[in-house]
C-alpha cells in the first residue's frame, strides 16, 4: 500500500475496543489515517477529545458535532471541542493462525 506523495501525511493507530465493529473496524486492527483538520459528515475520523484519541463516524448537524460509534452497545459522543486529527483511509488486520 503506497500512501506517500500526493496523498499527504498519514499515521497509523491500533484500535482498542469494539465501538466500531459495525463499520468492520475490530479490536486490534491497525488503521491508516490521513492527517487533516477537517472532515465531512459521514466520514470515519480519528478525533482528540479530552486528551484521548477516538475513532468514530463524524456527524455534523446544524451547529453540532457528534462522534458516532458503529456498535449499538455504545452511545454517541458530543464532539463539541474535539479536534479532528484525520480521516481513516485504510485498515490492516492480521489474522492469527
The 8 nearest C-alpha neighbors of each residue, nearest first, counted from 0:
[[1, 2, 89, 3, 91, 31, 90, 88],
 [0, 2, 3, 4, 6, 5, 9, 89],
 [3, 1, 6, 0, 4, 9, 7, 5],
 [4, 2, 1, 6, 5, 7, 8, 9],
 [3, 5, 6, 7, 2, 8, 1, 9],
 [4, 6, 7, 3, 2, 8, 1, 9],
 [5, 7, 4, 3, 2, 8, 33, 9],
 [8, 6, 5, 4, 3, 9, 33, 34],
 [7, 9, 34, 33, 6, 10, 3, 2],
 [10, 8, 33, 32, 34, 7, 31, 11],
 [9, 11, 32, 31, 33, 12, 8, 34],
 [12, 10, 31, 30, 32, 29, 13, 9],
 [11, 13, 30, 29, 14, 31, 10, 32],
 [14, 12, 29, 28, 27, 30, 15, 11],
 [15, 13, 27, 26, 28, 29, 12, 16],
 [16, 14, 26, 27, 13, 17, 25, 28],
 [15, 17, 26, 18, 14, 25, 27, 19],
 [16, 18, 19, 20, 26, 25, 15, 70],
 [17, 19, 68, 70, 69, 20, 16, 73],
 [20, 18, 69, 24, 21, 22, 68, 17],
 [21, 19, 23, 24, 25, 22, 17, 18],
 [22, 20, 69, 23, 19, 70, 24, 18],
 [21, 23, 20, 19, 24, 69, 70, 25],
 [22, 24, 20, 21, 25, 19, 69, 90],
 [25, 23, 20, 19, 22, 28, 26, 21],
 [24, 26, 20, 28, 17, 27, 23, 19],
 [25, 27, 16, 15, 14, 28, 17, 24],
 [28, 26, 14, 13, 15, 25, 29, 92],
 [29, 27, 92, 14, 25, 26, 13, 91],
 [28, 30, 13, 91, 12, 90, 14, 92],
 [31, 29, 90, 12, 11, 89, 91, 28],
 [30, 32, 11, 89, 88, 10, 87, 90],
 [31, 33, 87, 86, 10, 9, 88, 85],
 [34, 32, 9, 85, 86, 8, 35, 87],
 [35, 33, 85, 9, 8, 84, 32, 86],
 [36, 34, 85, 37, 84, 33, 86, 83],
 [35, 37, 83, 84, 85, 34, 38, 82],
 [38, 36, 35, 83, 39, 85, 84, 86],
 [39, 37, 40, 42, 86, 36, 44, 83],
 [40, 38, 42, 41, 37, 57, 59, 58],
 [39, 41, 58, 59, 57, 42, 38, 56],
 [40, 42, 57, 58, 56, 39, 43, 59],
 [41, 43, 56, 40, 57, 39, 44, 38],
 [44, 42, 56, 55, 87, 86, 57, 41],
 [45, 43, 86, 87, 54, 55, 85, 56],
 [44, 46, 54, 53, 85, 84, 83, 86],
 [47, 45, 83, 84, 53, 82, 52, 44],
 [46, 48, 52, 82, 51, 81, 50, 83],
 [47, 49, 81, 51, 50, 46, 52, 82],
 [48, 50, 51, 47, 81, 52, 80, 82],
 [51, 49, 48, 47, 52, 81, 46, 82],
 [52, 50, 48, 47, 49, 53, 46, 81],
 [53, 51, 47, 46, 48, 45, 50, 54],
 [52, 54, 46, 45, 55, 47, 51, 48],
 [53, 55, 45, 44, 46, 43, 52, 56],
 [54, 56, 67, 68, 66, 43, 44, 57],
 [57, 55, 43, 67, 66, 42, 41, 44],
 [58, 56, 66, 40, 41, 42, 65, 43],
 [57, 59, 40, 65, 41, 64, 66, 60],
 [60, 58, 64, 40, 63, 65, 57, 61],
 [59, 61, 63, 62, 58, 64, 65, 40],
 [60, 62, 63, 59, 64, 58, 65, 40],
 [63, 61, 60, 64, 59, 79, 65, 58],
 [64, 62, 60, 61, 59, 65, 79, 78],
 [65, 63, 78, 59, 79, 58, 77, 60],
 [64, 66, 78, 77, 58, 76, 57, 67],
 [67, 65, 57, 76, 55, 56, 78, 75],
 [66, 68, 75, 56, 55, 65, 57, 76],
 [67, 69, 18, 55, 70, 19, 75, 73],
 [70, 68, 19, 21, 18, 22, 20, 67],
 [69, 71, 18, 72, 21, 68, 19, 73],
 [72, 70, 73, 69, 74, 68, 18, 21],
 [71, 73, 70, 74, 18, 68, 69, 17],
 [74, 72, 71, 70, 18, 68, 75, 69],
 [73, 75, 76, 68, 72, 71, 67, 70],
 [76, 74, 67, 66, 68, 65, 77, 73],
 [77, 75, 66, 65, 78, 67, 74, 68],
 [76, 78, 65, 79, 66, 64, 75, 63],
 [79, 77, 65, 64, 81, 66, 76, 80],
 [80, 78, 81, 77, 64, 63, 65, 48],
 [79, 81, 78, 82, 48, 49, 64, 77],
 [80, 82, 48, 78, 47, 79, 46, 83],
 [81, 83, 47, 46, 84, 80, 48, 36],
 [82, 84, 46, 36, 85, 37, 45, 47],
 [85, 83, 46, 45, 36, 34, 35, 82],
 [84, 86, 34, 35, 33, 45, 83, 32],
 [85, 87, 44, 32, 33, 43, 88, 45],
 [86, 88, 32, 44, 43, 31, 89, 33],
 [89, 87, 32, 31, 86, 33, 90, 30],
 [90, 88, 31, 30, 87, 91, 32, 29],
 [89, 91, 30, 29, 31, 92, 28, 88],
 [92, 90, 29, 28, 30, 93, 89, 31],
 [93, 91, 28, 94, 29, 90, 27, 25],
 [92, 94, 95, 91, 28, 27, 29, 96],
 [95, 93, 92, 96, 91, 28, 27, 25],
 [94, 96, 93, 92, 27, 28, 91, 26],
 [95, 94, 93, 92, 27, 28, 91, 26]]
